[in-house]
Amino acid sequence: MDIEELKRRIDSLDARLTELEGRGNTDEQMAKIKVGRIVTARDRLVRRYRIFTVVGMLMCAVSVILYQGWRMRFNYP
């Protein structure tokens, strides 16, 4: 990597950092952290697994009910 490429990357990084600092979201993010509304990826994953577990159990029950109805409809033993 040559010096000019390194300078361009540093300038690009500096511009991105300046843009991030200029957005002013830090106060809003700090307020969310203080209130506790920040949801981490782990929290979302736990919630999703819980939902899929409940849906999976319900689908098992629904499939048994539908199978019983299908058996009675077509007089399967």
N, C-alpha and C positions, 0 to 999 in steps of 0.2 A: 504494500500500500504506500503510495507516495505522499508527500507532504501536502500537496494541493487537495488531494482527496480527503485527507484527514482534516484539513481546515474546513472544507465544505461540510463534512459530517458534523463537526463541532458547531459550526454556524447553524446548521439545520436543527441540531439538538437544542441549541440555545433559543432559537426562534420558537420551537415547540414548547419549551419550558416557559418562555415568556407568555405565550398564548394561554397555556394552562393557568398560569398565575393570574392572568388578566381576566379570566372568566368570572372570578368572584364567587365560585361555587363552594369555596372552602368554608365560609361561614354557614352556609346551608347544610353542608355535609357534617360539620361539627355539631350543629343543632340536631340533626338526625341521629348522630351517634349518642348524644346526651340523652335523647328521648328513648333510644333503643329501637328505632325503626329500621336499622340497617339489617338486612337479611343476607346472611352469607350463603355461599354456594352449598355448604353442608346442610344448612337449615332447609334450603329449597329441596335438596335431595332427600332429606328425611321426610319432608312433607309429601313429596311425590311417591316415595315408597309406601307410606301409610295409605295414601289414596289408592294406589294400585293394589295393595293388600286387601282393602275393603272391597274394591270393585271385583277383584278375583274371587273372593269368597261369595259375594252376591251372585256372580255369574255361575258359580258352581250350583248354588241353590236354584237359580232360575233354570239352569239346564236340566236339573233333576225334575223340577215341576213340569217343564215342557215335555220331557221324555215320558213322564207318566201320562200326560194328556195324549201324547201321540200313540202310546201303547193302547190306551183305552179306545181311541178313535178307530184304530185299525185292527182291534181285537188280537193284538200280539200277546202271546203267553208271557 
